């Protein structure tokens, strides 16, 4: 019993010394812990934005029906192993850019703008566009494209459409130069006309010429990107191929989507988020 009591007294004395030593250390304040947490979070967010993912808003309908105007996309930045001129090979899973990939890239004529298009032509290939058909190295490219109504409010273009087969019928849409009317011929109704709303205009400047009517060879390290909504898309046909260094990544899914009025103020847009939110678009995969 005496030996046990002596050991217990020794243990108590050791704990007392340890407690005294710890009590003498300066305690970290709650403010300091909060600041450290904020700094750590910012560093992780900066790393993620730089190398892993980015949020992108889609302002136009040039990629209907894969992506809609008003969609907010989460973009995978390291999937291609190369972002903003920085090679990520060796420490991130990656693959080369393929035909059919939807990519987010810096607009070649204004690097502060991000564009979203689909890759149609690869480096070194020859592309030619005849009407609505695309030829790669002389062979027609089987692909899916969207025939959508032109919307002049989203920065798209107004061009004459060619024949489209639909259940054995043919449609052709004509635009009279210099007029304020749109003419549309349908199989089941007579020729119709409708005035364009005020405040809209037609832009026939800078017609497409890359690959239009004659073959165009895509330079090495560049990609030919086009919108699925061909008749309402400013793409490589107008401003040329996209350099590899300009590619940001590939969109993964829609994390938010709403359709506010383009003329609304910022406060009105925020106020209409819940009333005009396209909730069915949330989580939609981009293909």
ROTIKE-256918 format. One line per 2 residues: number of its first residue (from 1); their letters; for each residue x, y, z of C-alpha. Coordinates in nm, 2 decimals, m for minus. Example, Ala and Ser with C-alpha at 12.3 -4.5 7.8 and 13.67 -1.06 7.14 Angstrom:
<nodes>
1 = as = 1.23:m0.45:0.78; 1.37:m0.11:0.71 .
</nodes>
This chain:
<nodes>
1 = xx = 0.00:0.00:0.00; 0.28:0.24:0.08 .
3 = xx = 0.45:0.17:m0.25; 0.12:0.23:m0.45 .
5 = xx = 0.05:0.56:m0.26; 0.40:0.68:m0.34 .
7 = xx = 0.35:0.61:m0.71; 0.01:0.79:m0.71 .
9 = xx = 0.16:1.09:m0.55; 0.44:1.10:m0.81 .
11 = xx = 0.19:1.08:m1.09; m0.01:1.37:m0.94 .
13 = xx = 0.30:1.58:m0.91; 0.39:1.52:m1.27 .
15 = xx = 0.05:1.62:m1.39; 0.06:1.93:m1.18 .
17 = xx = 0.39:2.03:m1.34; 0.25:1.96:m1.69 .
19 = xx = m0.06:2.17:m1.62; 0.15:2.45:m1.49 .
21 = xx = 0.37:2.44:m1.80; 0.07:2.44:m2.04 .
23 = xx = m0.09:2.72:m1.84; 0.22:2.93:m1.90 .
25 = xx = 0.19:2.90:m2.28; 0.01:3.19:m2.45 .
27 = xx = m0.33:3.07:m2.58; m0.43:3.14:m2.94 .
29 = xx = m0.71:3.40:m2.95; m1.04:3.32:m3.13 .
31 = xx = m0.97:3.61:m3.36; m0.64:3.47:m3.47 .
33 = xx = m0.79:3.13:m3.53; m1.07:3.29:m3.74 .
35 = xx = m0.81:3.49:m3.95; m0.60:3.17:m4.01 .
37 = xx = m0.92:2.98:m4.12; m1.01:3.26:m4.37 .
39 = xx = m0.65:3.27:m4.51; m0.65:2.89:m4.55 .
41 = xx = m0.99:2.90:m4.72; m0.87:3.17:m4.96 .
43 = xx = m0.56:2.98:m5.05; m0.75:2.67:m5.12 .
45 = xx = m1.01:2.87:m5.33; m0.73:3.04:m5.52 .
47 = xx = m0.57:2.70:m5.59; m0.90:2.56:m5.71 .
49 = xx = m0.98:2.85:m5.93; m0.63:2.85:m6.08 .
51 = xx = m0.58:2.47:m6.14; m0.90:2.27:m6.07 .
53 = xx = m1.23:2.44:m6.15; m1.39:2.77:m6.25 .
55 = xx = m1.74:2.91:m6.27; m1.86:3.04:m6.61 .
57 = xx = m2.18:3.22:m6.70; m2.33:3.16:m7.05 .
59 = xx = m2.47:3.49:m7.19; m2.59:3.37:m7.53 .
61 = xx = m2.79:3.08:m7.69; m2.52:2.97:m7.94 .
63 = xx = m2.50:2.63:m7.78; m2.87:2.55:m7.76 .
65 = xx = m2.98:2.28:m7.67; m2.67:2.15:m7.48 .
67 = xx = m2.63:2.48:m7.29; m2.88:2.76:m7.25 .
69 = xx = m2.83:3.14:m7.20; m2.84:3.20:m6.83 .
71 = xx = m2.67:2.88:m6.73; m2.39:2.89:m6.48 .
73 = xx = m2.13:2.61:m6.54; m1.87:2.44:m6.33 .
75 = xx = m1.56:2.39:m6.55; m1.30:2.12:m6.51 .
77 = xx = m0.97:2.30:m6.58; m0.72:2.01:m6.56 .
79 = xx = m0.90:1.76:m6.78; m0.68:1.85:m7.08 .
81 = xx = m0.36:1.87:m6.87; m0.29:2.22:m6.99 .
83 = xx = m0.44:2.55:m6.88; m0.35:2.90:m6.96 .
85 = xx = m0.01:2.81:m7.10; 0.08:2.60:m6.79 .
87 = xx = 0.14:2.23:m6.85; m0.01:2.01:m6.58 .
89 = xx = 0.12:1.68:m6.72; 0.24:1.42:m6.47 .
91 = xx = 0.04:1.51:m6.16; m0.32:1.54:m6.28 .
93 = xx = m0.54:1.30:m6.48; m0.59:1.43:m6.82 .
95 = xx = m0.66:1.35:m7.19; m0.62:1.53:m7.52 .
97 = xx = m0.89:1.75:m7.67; m1.13:1.55:m7.89 .
99 = xx = m1.37:1.63:m8.16; m1.71:1.69:m8.01 .
101 = xx = m1.57:1.82:m7.68; m1.75:2.13:m7.55 .
103 = xx = m1.47:2.37:m7.43; m1.45:2.70:m7.25 .
105 = xx = m1.18:2.93:m7.38; m1.07:3.29:m7.39 .
107 = xx = m1.21:3.48:m7.68; m0.91:3.52:m7.92 .
109 = xx = m1.00:3.88:m7.99; m1.06:3.98:m7.63 .
111 = xx = m0.90:3.76:m7.36; m1.12:3.90:m7.08 .
113 = xx = m1.42:3.72:m7.24; m1.49:3.35:m7.20 .
115 = xx = m1.66:3.16:m7.48; m1.83:2.82:m7.49 .
117 = xx = m1.83:2.62:m7.81; m1.79:2.27:m7.95 .
119 = xx = m1.47:2.14:m8.11; m1.53:2.05:m8.47 .
121 = xx = m1.18:2.06:m8.63; m0.85:1.93:m8.48 .
123 = xx = m0.49:2.06:m8.54; m0.36:1.99:m8.89 .
125 = xx = m0.70:1.90:m9.03; m0.86:2.07:m9.33 .
127 = xx = m1.21:2.20:m9.28; m1.47:2.32:m9.53 .
129 = xx = m1.82:2.43:m9.46; m2.07:2.41:m9.75 .
131 = xx = m2.41:2.54:m9.64; m2.49:2.35:m9.32 .
133 = xx = m2.26:2.06:m9.40; m1.91:2.03:m9.25 .
135 = xx = m1.63:1.85:m9.43; m1.31:1.73:m9.26 .
137 = xx = m1.03:1.64:m9.49; m1.28:1.62:m9.77 .
139 = xx = m1.52:1.39:m9.59; m1.86:1.50:m9.46 .
141 = xx = m1.87:1.51:m9.08; m2.18:1.33:m8.93 .
143 = xx = m2.29:1.55:m8.64; m2.58:1.68:m8.44 .
145 = xx = m2.66:2.05:m8.48; m2.95:2.26:m8.36 .
147 = xx = m3.18:2.45:m8.59; m3.31:2.73:m8.37 .
149 = xx = m3.49:3.06:m8.41; m3.25:3.36:m8.42 .
151 = xx = m3.26:3.58:m8.12; m3.11:3.92:m8.18 .
153 = xx = m3.09:4.02:m7.82; m2.81:3.78:m7.72 .
155 = xx = m2.53:3.89:m7.95; m2.60:3.64:m8.22 .
157 = xx = m2.62:3.69:m8.59; m2.91:3.70:m8.84 .
159 = xx = m2.83:3.50:m9.15; m3.03:3.34:m9.43 .
161 = xx = m3.11:2.98:m9.36; m3.08:2.70:m9.62 .
163 = xx = m3.31:2.41:m9.69; m3.37:2.17:m9.40 .
165 = xx = m3.54:1.84:m9.45; m3.82:1.75:m9.20 .
167 = xx = m4.05:1.46:m9.25; m4.00:1.48:m9.62 .
169 = xx = m4.08:1.85:m9.64; m3.86:2.15:m9.72 .
171 = xx = m3.84:2.49:m9.55; m3.66:2.80:m9.65 .
173 = xx = m3.65:3.13:m9.47; m3.58:3.45:m9.65 .
175 = xx = m3.48:3.79:m9.52; m3.54:4.09:m9.75 .
177 = xx = m3.23:4.32:m9.73; m3.30:4.66:m9.58 .
179 = xx = m3.66:4.58:m9.48; m3.82:4.55:m9.13 .
181 = xx = m4.00:4.23:m9.20; m3.93:3.86:m9.17 .
183 = xx = m4.07:3.62:m9.43; m4.11:3.25:m9.35 .
185 = xx = m4.25:2.99:m9.59; m4.41:2.68:m9.43 .
187 = xx = m4.56:2.37:m9.58; m4.89:2.40:m9.41 .
189 = xx = m4.96:2.77:m9.43; m4.92:3.06:m9.68 .
191 = xx = m4.64:3.30:m9.68; m4.64:3.50:m9.35 .
193 = xx = m4.47:3.82:m9.25; m4.41:3.98:m8.91 .
195 = xx = m4.24:4.31:m8.82; m3.92:4.31:m8.62 .
197 = xx = m3.96:4.47:m8.27; m3.82:4.82:m8.24 .
199 = xx = m3.46:4.85:m8.12; m3.33:4.55:m8.31 .
201 = xx = m3.11:4.56:m8.61; m2.94:4.34:m8.86 .
203 = xx = m2.57:4.30:m8.88; m2.43:4.18:m9.22 .
205 = xx = m2.07:4.30:m9.15; m1.78:4.06:m9.11 .
207 = xx = m1.94:3.77:m9.28; m1.78:3.43:m9.20 .
209 = xx = m1.49:3.33:m9.42; m1.28:3.07:m9.24 .
211 = xx = m1.35:2.75:m9.41; m1.65:2.89:m9.60 .
213 = xx = m1.67:2.78:m9.96; m1.31:2.67:m9.97 .
215 = xx = m1.09:2.44:m9.75; m0.91:2.59:m9.45 .
217 = xx = m0.62:2.41:m9.29; m0.63:2.44:m8.91 .
219 = xx = m0.28:2.54:m8.78; m0.10:2.31:m8.54 .
221 = xx = m0.18:2.38:m8.18; m0.53:2.53:m8.27 .
223 = xx = m0.89:2.40:m8.28; m1.19:2.50:m8.49 .
225 = xx = m1.48:2.56:m8.26; m1.84:2.62:m8.36 .
227 = xx = m2.18:2.66:m8.18; m2.44:2.40:m8.21 .
229 = xx = m2.69:2.67:m8.30; m2.50:2.75:m8.62 .
231 = xx = m2.73:3.03:m8.74; m2.69:3.22:m8.41 .
233 = xx = m2.33:3.17:m8.33; m2.02:3.38:m8.36 .
235 = xx = m1.74:3.12:m8.38; m1.43:3.01:m8.56 .
237 = xx = m1.60:3.07:m8.89; m1.57:3.45:m8.81 .
239 = xx = m1.26:3.49:m8.60; m1.05:3.18:m8.68 .
241 = xx = m0.93:2.88:m8.48; m0.87:2.88:m8.11 .
243 = xx = m0.51:2.85:m7.99; m0.44:2.57:m7.74 .
245 = xx = m0.32:2.82:m7.48; m0.66:2.99:m7.47 .
247 = xx = m0.85:2.68:m7.37; m0.96:2.70:m7.01 .
249 = xx = m1.13:2.36:m6.97; m1.44:2.15:m7.02 .
251 = xx = m1.78:2.23:m6.86; m1.90:1.96:m6.63 .
253 = xx = m2.25:2.05:m6.52; m2.50:2.33:m6.46 .
255 = xx = m2.50:2.45:m6.09; m2.74:2.74:m6.14 .
257 = xx = m2.97:2.86:m6.42; m3.22:3.14:m6.44 .
259 = xx = m3.36:3.36:m6.71; m3.39:3.73:m6.61 .
261 = xx = m3.48:4.00:m6.85; m3.16:4.13:m7.03 .
263 = xx = m3.28:4.49:m6.97; m3.32:4.44:m6.59 .
265 = xx = m3.09:4.60:m6.34; m2.87:4.40:m6.11 .
267 = xx = m3.12:4.43:m5.82; m3.41:4.32:m6.04 .
269 = xx = m3.20:4.02:m6.16; m3.12:3.92:m5.81 .
271 = xx = m3.48:3.96:m5.71; m3.60:3.74:m5.99 .
273 = xx = m3.37:3.46:m5.92; m3.63:3.25:m5.74 .
275 = xx = m3.92:3.34:m5.96; m3.73:3.29:m6.29 .
277 = xx = m3.49:3.02:m6.18; m3.48:2.71:m6.41 .
279 = xx = m3.46:2.46:m6.13; m3.48:2.16:m6.37 .
281 = xx = m3.15:2.27:m6.51; m2.96:2.23:m6.18 .
283 = xx = m2.71:1.94:m6.20; m2.76:1.89:m6.57 .
285 = xx = m2.45:1.74:m6.73; m2.30:1.92:m7.02 .
287 = x = m2.26:1.68:m7.32 .
</nodes>
